[in-house]
Amino acid sequence: MVVAAAYFRYGTNNLPGAAKAELIGCSVASVAYKLGNLHSYVTGQGSLDQGSAQMRSVVAQLRRAGDRDRERLADEAYRRRSR
């Protein structure tokens, strides 16, 4: 949820490295890979355009949400991750 919300916030999978590392507390490469998967799924381009069931669910939820709701959902997910 946190990574997908950042993807929709920035409108691209090209986030600065520091922003990627801060998102979920794992390696920059891991977040970059997830952003690439999201981009492929959202745009229908690339070899990873199917995505996992969880990714499809999160993308559908975020597409329906407005900007404020996306931020709220991302904040809630970030807090859950930090516990």
C-alpha positions in Angstrom: 0.0 0.0 0.0 2.8 2.4 0.9 4.7 1.9 -2.3 1.6 1.9 -4.4 0.4 5.2 -2.8 3.8 6.7 -3.5 3.6 5.6 -7.2 0.2 7.3 -7.6 1.4 10.4 -5.7 4.4 10.9 -7.9 2.7 9.5 -11.0 5.9 7.6 -12.0 8.1 4.7 -10.9 11.1 7.0 -11.0 11.3 8.1 -7.4 14.6 9.4 -5.9 16.6 6.7 -4.2 16.2 8.2 -0.7 12.5 8.3 -1.1 12.4 4.7 -2.1 14.5 3.5 0.8 12.3 5.5 3.3 9.1 4.0 2.0 9.2 0.6 3.5 12.5 0.3 5.3 14.0 -2.1 2.9 16.6 -1.8 0.1 16.3 0.8 -2.7 16.5 -2.1 -5.2 13.5 -3.9 -3.5 11.3 -0.7 -3.7 12.5 0.0 -7.3 11.5 -3.5 -8.3 8.0 -3.1 -6.7 7.6 0.3 -8.4 8.5 -1.3 -11.7 5.9 -4.1 -11.1 3.3 -1.5 -10.3 4.1 0.6 -13.3 3.9 -2.5 -15.6 0.6 -3.5 -14.0 -1.0 0.0 -14.1 0.0 0.8 -17.6 -0.3 -2.7 -19.0 3.2 -2.4 -20.4 6.1 -4.6 -19.7 6.5 -8.3 -18.8 5.1 -8.0 -15.3 1.7 -6.7 -16.3 -0.4 -9.2 -14.4 0.7 -8.5 -10.8 -0.2 -10.4 -7.7 -3.8 -10.5 -6.4 -2.7 -8.2 -3.5 -1.2 -5.7 -6.0 -4.4 -5.7 -8.1 -6.5 -5.2 -5.0 -4.4 -2.3 -3.7 -4.3 -0.6 -7.1 -8.0 -0.9 -7.5 -8.5 0.6 -4.0 -6.1 3.5 -4.7 -7.6 4.2 -8.1 -11.0 4.7 -6.5 -9.6 6.9 -3.7 -9.1 10.6 -3.9 -5.8 12.2 -3.0 -6.7 12.7 0.6 -7.9 9.1 1.0 -4.7 7.8 -0.7 -2.6 9.8 1.8 -4.7 8.4 4.7 -4.4 4.8 3.4 -0.7 5.2 2.9 -0.2 6.7 6.4 -2.2 3.9 8.0 -0.2 1.3 6.1 3.1 3.0 7.1 2.1 3.0 10.8 1.2 -0.7 10.6 4.5 -1.5 9.0 6.4 0.4 11.7 4.9 -1.7 14.6 
